[in-house]
Amino acid sequence: MTLRTALYLSLICLLAGCVRTGGPVDPMSTEEGRDAARDAYIQLGVGHLQQGSTERAKEPLRKALELDPSSSEAVAALAVVYQYEMEPKLADEHYRKAISLSDGDARILNNYGGFLFEQKRYPEAYTQYLKASQDTLYNERSRVFENLGLTALQLGKREEAKQHFQKALRLNSQRSVSLLQMGVLSYEDKDYVAARSYYAGFSQQAQQNPQSLLLGIRLAKVFQDRDQAASLGLQLKRLYPGTPEYQQYVSEQ
């Protein structure tokens, strides 16, 4: 049985009424029943969204809001729907509403920051990430600091970016993006030993990308590992020939 099938069946049970001693009871007659139905609708909407069907996600989310107009989870899910559908105005409105309804939930703040970053509204994204970072119990706090670092780079705040990436790695030493960015920044600072350490950590956690391959080539040259430099250079040429990193690699030969 798939998750979606299970959610449909749970909704059927909720809406048809559960049989108890004395006969069927309308589940919508109790707050508990309405909350359960709302949550099932939200899960169904999110399930459609995760499978890439934003159109099918809207109806269960609309029904969830009919049951509970103040559901920040339903509103936040709709914000993601509109973000996927490239409706930035509607997405922005729903993110703001969800944040207001949730009294500044860190997860929603972080998602809103991601939306703003996607829209290249970097100062606003930075503000939302900072708000999210204040929740010390948020279980994805390391991701928030990683996002702060990436946004700081876009704003030209290089030293702040380093601090944010370092904080992310203190919270979760396996954050691959932070490892790579610290490797790049350390290389630029000519701290090659630290750069190599960060690069090695990244290589253990994630697949190579154009930025990491270029960093690996540069470090191999610094440490006079010609075979490694050649191997990574071939990978960059074969996998990412049209990238700015490959053009930079060619220019440095």
N, C-alpha and C positions, 0 to 999 in steps of 0.2 A: 504494500500500500504506500503510495507516495504521500509526501507531506501535504500537497494540495488536496488530495482525496480525503485525507484525514481531517483537514480543516473544513471541507465541505460537509462531511458527515457530522462534525461537531456542531456546525451551524444548523444543520437539519434537526439535530437533537434539541438544540437550544430553542429554536423557533417553533418546533412542533410541540414542545412541552415534554418534560420528563415524567414518566409514570411513577407515582408514589402510592403509598397506601391511601385509599380514599379516592383515587382517580387522578387524571392528568391535571397538572398545574400550569397556568400560564407563566412562562419564565420571565416575561416582561413585567409581571406584577411585583417583582422584587428588585431592589437595587442591585443585589448580587447577580441576578439573572441578566439584567440590562448591561452590567459591567462585563459579564462573561461574553455576552453577544457582541458588545463593542470590541472587546479584545480579539475575538475570533475574526471579526470583519477586518480589523487592522492587520492581523497576521495573514489573512487571505490576500489583502491588498499588497502587502509587502512581498508576499510570495510571487504574485504576478510581476511586481516590479523587478524582483531579483532575476526573473526569467526573461526580462526585457519587454514585457507587455504592459506599457504604461496605460494604454487605453482600458485594458481589463482591470487595472489596479484602481481606477477612479471610482467605479461603482461601489465596491465594498467599503472604500474609504468614505464615500459620501454617506453610506448607510451608518457607518460608525459615528459620523458627526451628527446624524439625525438622532441617534441614541444619546450622544454626549457631545454637544457643541463646544465644550471646553476641553476636549481631548487634545492635549499638545502632541501626543504621539501620532494621531491621525492627521493633524494639520502639518506636522513635520514631514510625514510620509508624502503628503500632497506636494509639499515644497520640493521634495526630491523628484517627484513625478514631473513637475513643471520644469525643473532644472534639466532633466533628461530630454524633455520635449522642446528645449531651447525657447522657453517662455520666461525670460529673465525677470520681467516685471511681476508676473504672478508668483514666481519662485521667491523673489525678494519679499513680497507681501506675506506669503505664507511662512517663511522663515521667521520674520519679525513677529508675526502673530504667535507662532509656536514658542518662541523665546519668552514672550510676554506671559503666555498661559502656563509655561513650565517654571516661571520665576528664574530664568537663566540656567537651564539645564546644560551642563558642560558638553554633553554629546551633541546637542542641537547647536550650541554655539560653535563647536568645532566644525560641524557640517556646514553651517552658514559661512564660516570663514573659508571653507573650501570652495563654496559657491562664489564668494567674492573674489577669491584668488583666481578662479577660472575666468571671471569677468575682468581680470586685471585691475581690480579695485584694491590695490595692495595696502594702502593705509587703513582702509576699513577692515580688511581681512586681518591685519595685524592686531587691530583693536579687539576683534571678536576672539581671536586666539588667546590674547592676553587674559580676557575675561574667563575663558574656558580653563586656562592654566591655573587659576586661583582655586579650583576645586581639587584639593589634595587627595581626595578619595576616589577621583575618577580613574577607572581602571585602564583608560587609554591615554593617560597624561603624557607618557613619553611621546606619543604620536603628536600631541598638541605642541610640545616643545620642538619637535622636528618640523612641524608646519611653521612655527614661529621662525625657525632658522631659515627655511626656504623663503619665507616672505621678507625677512630682514635682508637677505641677499638681493632680492628684487628692489628693495628700498635703498640699497647702497650702504646698509648698516653692517659692515663686515664683522666688526668685533662683537656686536650683539649676536650676529648669526652664530659665531663660534661658541658663545656662551650658551645659546639655546641648544645647539647640537650636543655640546658636552653634557648639558642637563638631561637631554633625551637619553644619552648613553648611560648616564648614572642610573636612570630609572629602568632602562632596558638596554643592556649591552649588545643586543642583537639587532638593533635598528639599523638596517642596511643602508638606508639613505643617509642617515647621520654619519655612519662610518665612512661612506664614500665622500661626503662633503667635507668632513674633517680631514680626510686624506688629501683632497684637493687643496684645501686651505693651508694645511701644513706644508705641502709641497711648495705652494706659492711663498710661504714664509721661510723656505729653505730649511725647514726642519724635516730632513729626509728620513731620519730614523722613525720619527713619529708617523710620517706619511706612509711609510712602508708597513708599519704595524696596523694602521687603520685600513689600508688597502687589503692586507691579508685577512683582516676580520671581515671586510666586505665580501671578499672572494669566497669565504666559507659560508656566507649567508644567502648570497644572491647570484643570479646569472650576470654575466658581463654585459655591459651596454656601451655605447660609444664613449661616454665620459670616463667610465672606469677603464676601458681599454687604453685610452690615451694616457691616463694617469699611470697605468701599469707599464706602458712603453717608456714613459719618461723616467719612472723610478728604475726600471731595468737598465737604462742608459747610465743613470747616476751611479748605480752599483755595479756597472760594467758587466751586466749579464746579457751578452749579445744574443744568445739563443732565445732567451725569454723575450727580449725586445723584438726579435724577428718573428717569433711565433705569434705574439700579440698583434704585431703589425699586419700579419697575414689575416688574422681574424677580423681586424678592423676593416681591411680592404674587402674581404669576402662578404662580410655581413652588413657593413654600413658604409658602402662606398659613396653615398650621396650626402653624407652628414658633414656639418662644419668641423667635427672632430677629425674626420679623415682628411679633410683639406688642411687642417692645422698640422696633422701628422706629416703629410706630404711636404708642407712648407718647411718643416724642421729637419728634413733629411739632408 
